[in-house]
Amino acid sequence: MVQPINLNSNSGIIDPSRIHISNEFKDITCIHTSTVGYNCLYKAKRLGKWHVLKTLKEEYRDNPVYLGLLQKEFDIAYPLSHPNIVQTIGIEYVSELGLCIVMEFVEGVSWGEFFKDDSITTPATIKILTELCNALDYIHARQIIHRDLKPENILITRNGNNVKLIDFGLSDTDSFAILKQPAGTLRYASPEQQVNNEGIDKRSDIYSLGIILSDLKTTGIKFPQSKRIVSGCIASEREDRFSSASGIIQLLSRKSRANYFLIYGSFVVMVLMSFLIHKQSEKQNEMNPVNKIVKEVVIKSSPFEKVNLHPVMQAPNEPLSKIPEFINIYNQLAQKAKTLTTERCQRLYAELDTLSSSASVMKWTTKYNALVNDVTNQMEQLLQERISNTSPEFGLYQTSLHSLIEKTWSDYYYQHQEKFEQLTYTFK
């Protein structure tokens, strides 16, 4: 009799003779029995790890034809090694079950169950579609056709939401010249599968994928280029379908980038245009020699502190009291511009949490531009009320206030840049 290990021992030595781990399957439980097929699935534990055992129904276990089909499935699936395809570990006889294919156990839900959750985001959907297409590309590159692609044969893991393509029981490959029985589930089978099931190629799987995605659209789940992708999959003539699943991945990626640059790019262009206008105005003001002298005073002064004017900074023949008066006016206007812009920024960026679609993001961007113009126009009006637009320092003060306003907007944007980029990517 095997003695249990004393976990309270302080010796630090484990006696191998006292360790016993069975290589037999334990806790065998039936998890699925096909109603129309010939297979059963069992969950079982061995060496402390869960596995799935795929075997034949009891009435088929001694039938050489069905044993051959089980062996064929193993021969096709065993060489496959891909993160989005369930791993086939081996084939062996298990007491009371007969010949079994041993596979990894996937903790997850079916495609249909996963997409019942209407909170699934567009990026998550794109990730899952891309992984499924990658799995199809992988098997197609090895001349394998799944022939029974449907929601029940696509699992999504609970940890990480990763795709696992399962059930190669009806799969076929060019290397097999035997057991080429008709295959496929009618709802998802391509037209050529339903007619003669001979001479089919990977575009039959593409058709099945199109039906799955068409059903997905009806649930309200969004993904880029959905109409084009579905129509390119389910064309009745296979010559009109995608030639490979990689074509679908390219469309998903292209649309994602296009939406991102459409929304985010418009914002960047607006900022760049504002910057160029500011630079052009600044260049014109620098041509005025009187402004050069006044600029020294403005630059050396904080917008919110009183200026201590030194006589050498004054323009020639300018009374000592006049320039400090203008500087005080500028400081007051700068404080007003800072306060006004900050209030607008706080109100606008508080609305980011309420955006729920690409249209609302574009509307937010339009409102942004309107508020920028509103603040700028208000400060222009206040400046004209305090300083004559014919005075030499007017242009410099105007440019400086514009620069202060733009900097405040830019600071708020960069504080929320990550969130804004996430929104522009999410709402396609």
C-alpha positions as CSV (number, residue, x, y, z in Angstrom):
1,M,0.0,0.0,0.0
2,V,1.3,3.5,-0.9
3,Q,1.9,5.6,2.1
4,P,0.9,9.3,1.9
5,I,3.6,12.0,2.1
6,N,3.9,13.7,5.5
7,L,3.7,17.3,4.6
8,N,4.6,18.3,8.1
9,S,8.1,16.7,7.9
10,N,11.0,19.1,8.4
11,S,13.6,16.9,6.9
12,G,13.4,18.6,3.5
13,I,13.7,15.1,1.8
14,I,11.0,13.5,-0.2
15,D,11.2,9.7,-0.5
16,P,10.4,8.8,-4.2
17,S,9.1,5.4,-3.1
18,R,6.3,7.1,-1.2
19,I,5.1,9.1,-4.3
20,H,2.4,7.5,-6.5
21,I,0.9,9.2,-9.5
22,S,-1.4,7.1,-11.6
23,N,-1.1,7.3,-15.4
24,E,-4.7,6.0,-15.7
25,F,-7.6,8.3,-16.4
26,K,-9.7,9.2,-13.4
27,D,-12.9,11.1,-12.8
28,I,-14.2,10.2,-16.3
29,T,-17.4,12.1,-17.1
30,C,-19.4,12.3,-20.3
31,I,-19.7,15.9,-21.4
32,H,-21.3,15.4,-24.9
33,T,-22.9,12.7,-26.9
34,S,-23.7,13.4,-30.6
35,T,-27.4,13.0,-31.4
36,V,-26.8,12.3,-35.1
37,G,-23.1,11.3,-35.2
38,Y,-21.1,8.5,-33.8
39,N,-18.9,10.2,-31.2
40,C,-18.9,10.8,-27.5
41,L,-16.8,13.2,-25.5
42,Y,-15.5,12.6,-22.0
43,K,-13.7,14.8,-19.5
44,A,-11.0,12.9,-17.6
45,K,-8.1,13.6,-15.3
46,R,-4.6,12.1,-15.6
47,L,-1.4,13.1,-13.9
48,G,-3.3,15.9,-12.2
49,K,-4.4,17.4,-15.5
50,W,-7.8,17.5,-17.3
51,H,-8.1,16.0,-20.8
52,V,-10.8,15.4,-23.3
53,L,-11.3,11.8,-24.6
54,K,-13.1,11.5,-27.9
55,T,-14.4,8.0,-28.6
56,L,-17.2,6.1,-30.4
57,K,-20.6,5.5,-29.1
58,E,-20.9,2.0,-27.7
59,E,-22.7,0.6,-30.7
60,Y,-19.9,1.7,-33.0
61,R,-16.9,0.7,-31.0
62,D,-16.3,-2.6,-32.8
63,N,-17.2,-1.3,-36.3
64,P,-14.0,-1.2,-38.4
65,V,-15.4,1.7,-40.6
66,Y,-16.0,4.0,-37.6
67,L,-12.7,2.9,-36.0
68,G,-11.1,3.9,-39.3
69,L,-12.8,7.3,-39.2
70,L,-11.6,7.9,-35.6
71,Q,-8.0,6.9,-36.7
72,K,-8.3,9.2,-39.7
73,E,-9.3,12.2,-37.5
74,F,-6.3,11.5,-35.3
75,D,-3.9,11.2,-38.2
76,I,-5.1,14.6,-39.5
77,A,-5.2,16.5,-36.2
78,Y,-2.1,15.1,-34.4
79,P,0.5,16.9,-36.5
80,L,-1.2,20.3,-36.1
81,S,0.4,22.7,-33.7
82,H,-1.2,26.1,-33.5
83,P,-2.3,28.3,-30.6
84,N,-5.8,28.6,-32.1
85,I,-6.3,24.9,-32.7
86,V,-7.1,22.4,-29.9
87,Q,-4.1,20.2,-29.3
88,T,-4.3,16.5,-30.1
89,I,-2.1,14.6,-27.6
90,G,-2.4,10.9,-28.6
91,I,-4.7,8.0,-29.3
92,E,-5.0,5.0,-27.0
93,Y,-7.4,2.4,-25.6
94,V,-9.1,3.4,-22.3
95,S,-10.8,0.9,-20.1
96,E,-14.6,0.8,-20.7
97,L,-14.4,3.4,-23.5
98,G,-12.3,1.7,-26.1
99,L,-10.2,3.6,-28.6
100,C,-10.0,7.3,-27.7
101,I,-8.3,10.4,-29.1
102,V,-6.7,12.3,-26.2
103,M,-7.0,16.1,-26.5
104,E,-6.3,19.1,-24.4
105,F,-9.1,20.3,-22.2
106,V,-10.2,23.9,-23.1
107,E,-11.9,25.9,-20.3
108,G,-14.2,28.1,-22.4
109,V,-17.5,28.6,-24.2
110,S,-18.7,28.1,-27.7
111,W,-18.7,30.9,-30.3
112,G,-22.5,31.3,-29.9
113,E,-22.4,31.5,-26.2
114,F,-19.6,34.0,-26.2
115,F,-21.3,36.4,-28.6
116,K,-24.6,36.4,-26.6
117,D,-22.8,39.1,-24.5
118,D,-23.7,42.3,-26.2
119,S,-20.9,44.2,-24.4
120,I,-18.2,42.6,-26.6
121,T,-16.2,45.4,-28.1
122,T,-15.2,45.8,-31.7
123,P,-11.4,45.3,-30.9
124,A,-12.2,42.1,-29.1
125,T,-14.3,40.9,-32.1
126,I,-11.5,41.8,-34.5
127,K,-9.0,39.8,-32.4
128,I,-11.3,36.7,-32.4
129,L,-12.0,36.9,-36.1
130,T,-8.3,37.3,-36.8
131,E,-7.4,34.3,-34.7
132,L,-10.0,32.2,-36.4
133,C,-8.8,33.2,-39.8
134,N,-5.2,32.5,-38.8
135,A,-6.3,28.9,-37.7
136,L,-8.0,28.4,-41.1
137,D,-5.0,29.7,-43.0
138,Y,-2.8,27.3,-41.0
139,I,-4.8,24.1,-41.9
140,H,-5.4,25.2,-45.5
141,A,-1.6,25.6,-46.0
142,R,-1.4,21.9,-45.1
143,Q,-4.1,21.0,-47.6
144,I,-6.6,20.3,-44.8
145,I,-10.2,21.3,-45.2
146,H,-12.2,21.3,-42.0
147,R,-15.6,20.7,-43.7
148,D,-17.7,21.3,-40.6
149,L,-17.0,24.8,-39.6
150,K,-19.8,26.1,-37.4
151,P,-20.2,28.0,-34.1
152,E,-20.3,24.8,-32.1
153,N,-16.8,23.9,-33.3
154,I,-15.3,27.2,-32.3
155,L,-14.4,27.7,-28.6
156,I,-13.4,30.9,-26.9
157,T,-11.3,30.5,-23.8
158,R,-12.3,32.1,-20.6
159,N,-8.8,33.2,-19.9
160,G,-7.8,35.7,-22.6
161,N,-10.7,35.2,-25.0
162,N,-8.6,33.1,-27.4
163,V,-10.0,31.0,-30.3
164,K,-9.7,27.2,-30.3
165,L,-10.8,25.5,-33.4
166,I,-12.1,21.9,-32.6
167,D,-13.5,18.8,-34.1
168,F,-11.6,17.5,-37.1
169,G,-13.9,14.5,-37.3
170,L,-15.2,15.4,-40.8
171,S,-12.0,17.0,-42.0
172,D,-10.2,15.8,-45.1
173,T,-6.9,16.2,-46.8
174,D,-5.4,15.3,-50.2
175,S,-3.2,12.6,-48.6
176,F,-6.3,10.4,-47.8
177,A,-7.7,8.4,-50.6
178,I,-10.1,6.5,-48.3
179,L,-13.1,7.2,-46.2
180,K,-14.2,10.3,-48.2
181,Q,-17.8,10.3,-47.0
182,P,-20.1,13.3,-47.4
183,A,-19.6,15.8,-44.6
184,G,-20.8,19.1,-43.2
185,T,-23.7,20.6,-41.4
186,L,-26.4,21.7,-43.9
187,R,-26.8,25.2,-42.4
188,Y,-23.1,26.0,-43.0
189,A,-22.2,23.7,-45.9
190,S,-21.2,25.4,-49.1
191,P,-23.2,24.8,-52.3
192,E,-20.6,22.4,-53.7
193,Q,-20.7,20.4,-50.5
194,Q,-24.4,20.0,-50.7
195,V,-24.3,18.8,-54.3
196,N,-21.6,16.2,-54.6
197,N,-19.0,16.9,-51.9
198,E,-16.3,16.1,-54.3
199,G,-13.5,18.4,-55.5
200,I,-14.1,20.9,-52.7
201,D,-11.3,23.1,-51.6
202,K,-10.5,25.6,-48.8
203,R,-13.1,28.0,-50.2
204,S,-15.8,25.7,-48.8
205,D,-14.5,26.6,-45.3
206,I,-14.5,30.2,-46.4
207,Y,-18.2,29.9,-47.2
208,S,-19.0,28.4,-43.8
209,L,-17.1,31.2,-42.2
210,G,-19.3,33.7,-44.1
211,I,-22.5,32.1,-42.8
212,I,-21.1,32.3,-39.3
213,L,-20.2,36.0,-39.7
214,S,-23.6,36.8,-41.4
215,D,-25.3,35.4,-38.3
216,L,-23.0,37.4,-36.1
217,K,-24.1,40.6,-37.8
218,T,-27.7,40.0,-37.0
219,T,-26.9,40.0,-33.3
220,G,-25.7,43.5,-33.5
221,I,-22.0,42.7,-33.1
222,K,-19.9,45.1,-35.1
223,F,-16.8,44.4,-37.1
224,P,-15.1,46.4,-39.9
225,Q,-16.0,45.9,-43.5
226,S,-18.7,43.4,-42.4
227,K,-20.8,43.7,-45.6
228,R,-17.8,43.3,-47.9
229,I,-16.4,40.4,-45.9
230,V,-19.6,38.4,-45.7
231,S,-20.4,38.9,-49.4
232,G,-16.9,37.8,-50.3
233,C,-17.3,34.6,-48.3
234,I,-20.8,33.4,-49.3
235,A,-20.7,34.0,-53.0
236,S,-22.5,31.0,-54.7
237,E,-19.6,30.6,-57.2
238,R,-16.5,29.7,-55.3
239,E,-14.4,31.6,-57.9
240,D,-16.0,34.8,-56.5
241,R,-15.1,34.1,-52.9
242,F,-12.0,35.0,-51.0
243,S,-9.1,32.8,-52.1
244,S,-7.9,32.5,-48.5
245,A,-8.7,33.6,-45.0
246,S,-5.8,36.0,-45.0
247,G,-7.7,38.2,-47.4
248,I,-10.3,38.7,-44.6
249,I,-7.5,39.6,-42.1
250,Q,-6.2,42.3,-44.5
251,L,-9.7,43.9,-44.7
252,L,-10.1,43.9,-41.0
253,S,-6.7,45.5,-40.5
254,R,-7.2,48.0,-43.3
255,K,-10.6,49.3,-42.0
256,S,-9.3,49.6,-38.5
257,R,-6.5,51.8,-39.6
258,A,-8.7,53.8,-41.9
259,N,-11.2,54.6,-39.1
260,Y,-8.4,55.5,-36.7
261,F,-6.8,58.0,-39.1
262,L,-10.1,59.4,-40.2
263,I,-11.1,60.5,-36.7
264,Y,-7.7,60.9,-35.0
265,G,-6.1,62.3,-38.1
266,S,-8.7,65.1,-38.4
267,F,-7.8,66.2,-34.9
268,V,-4.0,66.2,-35.6
269,V,-4.5,68.2,-38.8
270,M,-6.5,70.8,-36.9
271,V,-3.7,71.1,-34.4
272,L,-1.0,71.4,-37.1
273,M,-3.0,74.0,-39.0
274,S,-3.4,76.1,-35.8
275,F,0.3,75.8,-35.2
276,L,1.2,76.9,-38.8
277,I,-1.1,79.9,-38.5
278,H,0.4,80.9,-35.2
279,K,4.0,80.7,-36.7
280,Q,3.0,82.8,-39.7
281,S,1.5,85.4,-37.4
282,E,4.5,85.4,-35.2
283,K,6.8,85.9,-38.2
284,Q,4.9,88.9,-39.3
285,N,5.0,90.5,-35.9
286,E,8.7,89.9,-35.6
287,M,9.2,92.2,-38.6
288,N,8.0,95.1,-36.5
289,P,11.0,96.6,-34.6
290,V,8.9,98.1,-31.9
291,N,7.4,94.6,-31.2
292,K,10.9,93.2,-30.7
293,I,11.4,95.4,-27.7
294,V,8.0,94.8,-26.2
295,K,8.4,91.0,-26.8
296,E,11.4,91.0,-24.5
297,V,9.3,92.3,-21.7
298,V,6.5,89.8,-22.3
299,I,8.8,86.8,-22.5
300,K,10.7,87.7,-19.4
301,S,7.4,88.1,-17.5
302,S,5.1,85.5,-16.1
303,P,1.6,86.0,-17.4
304,F,0.4,85.9,-13.8
305,E,3.1,88.0,-12.1
306,K,3.6,91.7,-12.0
307,V,6.4,92.9,-14.3
308,N,9.5,94.7,-13.0
309,L,10.4,96.7,-16.1
310,H,14.0,97.8,-16.6
311,P,14.6,101.0,-18.5
312,V,16.8,99.4,-21.2
313,M,13.9,97.2,-22.3
314,Q,11.7,100.2,-23.2
315,A,11.2,101.3,-26.8
316,P,13.0,104.6,-27.7
317,N,11.1,107.8,-26.8
318,E,8.4,105.7,-24.9
319,P,7.3,107.1,-21.6
320,L,8.4,104.9,-18.6
321,S,4.8,104.4,-17.4
322,K,3.3,103.3,-20.7
323,I,4.9,99.9,-21.3
324,P,4.2,98.6,-17.8
325,E,0.6,99.6,-18.4
326,F,0.4,97.5,-21.5
327,I,2.1,94.6,-19.7
328,N,-0.4,94.8,-16.9
329,I,-3.2,94.7,-19.5
330,Y,-1.5,91.6,-21.1
331,N,-1.2,89.8,-17.8
332,Q,-4.9,90.4,-17.1
333,L,-5.9,89.2,-20.5
334,A,-3.6,86.1,-20.2
335,Q,-5.2,85.2,-16.8
336,K,-8.6,85.6,-18.4
337,A,-7.6,83.4,-21.4
338,K,-6.2,80.7,-19.2
339,T,-9.3,80.6,-17.0
340,L,-11.7,80.6,-20.0
341,T,-9.8,77.9,-21.8
342,T,-9.5,75.7,-18.8
343,E,-13.2,75.9,-18.1
344,R,-14.0,74.9,-21.7
345,C,-11.5,72.0,-21.6
346,Q,-12.9,70.6,-18.3
347,R,-16.4,70.7,-19.7
348,L,-15.4,69.2,-23.0
349,Y,-13.2,66.4,-21.8
350,A,-15.8,65.4,-19.2
351,E,-17.9,64.3,-22.1
352,L,-15.4,61.6,-23.3
353,D,-17.1,59.1,-21.0
354,T,-20.4,59.6,-22.7
355,L,-19.2,58.9,-26.3
356,S,-20.8,55.7,-27.6
357,S,-20.1,55.7,-31.4
358,S,-17.8,57.0,-34.1
359,A,-20.5,59.6,-35.0
360,S,-20.4,60.9,-31.4
361,V,-16.6,61.1,-31.5
362,M,-16.8,63.1,-34.7
363,K,-19.4,65.3,-33.1
364,W,-17.1,65.8,-30.1
365,T,-14.3,66.8,-32.4
366,T,-16.5,69.4,-34.2
367,K,-17.5,70.8,-30.8
368,Y,-13.8,71.0,-29.9
369,N,-13.1,73.2,-32.9
370,A,-16.1,75.4,-32.2
371,L,-15.0,75.9,-28.6
372,V,-11.4,76.8,-29.7
373,N,-12.8,79.4,-32.0
374,D,-15.2,80.7,-29.3
375,V,-12.4,81.3,-26.8
376,T,-10.1,82.8,-29.4
377,N,-12.8,85.2,-30.6
378,Q,-13.7,86.3,-27.0
379,M,-10.1,87.1,-26.3
380,E,-9.8,89.0,-29.6
381,Q,-12.7,91.1,-28.6
382,L,-11.3,91.8,-25.1
383,L,-7.9,92.6,-26.5
384,Q,-9.4,95.2,-28.9
385,E,-11.4,96.7,-26.1
386,R,-8.2,97.2,-24.0
387,I,-5.6,98.0,-26.7
388,S,-6.0,99.7,-30.1
389,N,-5.4,97.4,-33.0
390,T,-3.3,100.1,-34.5
391,S,-0.8,100.1,-31.6
392,P,2.6,98.4,-32.3
393,E,2.2,95.9,-29.5
394,F,-1.3,94.7,-30.5
395,G,0.0,92.1,-32.9
396,L,2.4,90.7,-30.4
397,Y,-0.2,90.5,-27.6
398,Q,-2.6,88.8,-30.1
399,T,0.0,86.2,-31.0
400,S,1.0,85.6,-27.4
401,L,-2.6,85.1,-26.3
402,H,-3.2,82.7,-29.2
403,S,-0.1,80.7,-28.2
404,L,-1.3,80.6,-24.5
405,I,-4.8,79.3,-25.6
406,E,-3.3,76.7,-27.9
407,K,-0.9,75.5,-25.2
408,T,-3.7,75.0,-22.7
409,W,-5.8,73.0,-25.3
410,S,-2.7,70.9,-26.2
411,D,-1.9,70.2,-22.5
412,Y,-5.4,68.9,-21.9
413,Y,-5.3,66.8,-25.1
414,Y,-2.0,65.1,-24.2
415,Q,-3.4,64.4,-20.7
416,H,-6.3,62.5,-22.3
417,Q,-4.5,61.3,-25.4
418,E,-4.6,57.6,-24.5
419,K,-8.3,57.6,-23.8
420,F,-9.1,59.6,-26.9
421,E,-7.1,57.2,-29.1
422,Q,-8.9,54.2,-27.5
423,L,-12.2,55.8,-28.4
424,T,-11.3,56.4,-32.0
425,Y,-10.1,52.8,-32.3
426,T,-13.1,51.3,-30.5
427,F,-16.0,53.0,-32.3
428,K,-15.7,51.9,-35.9
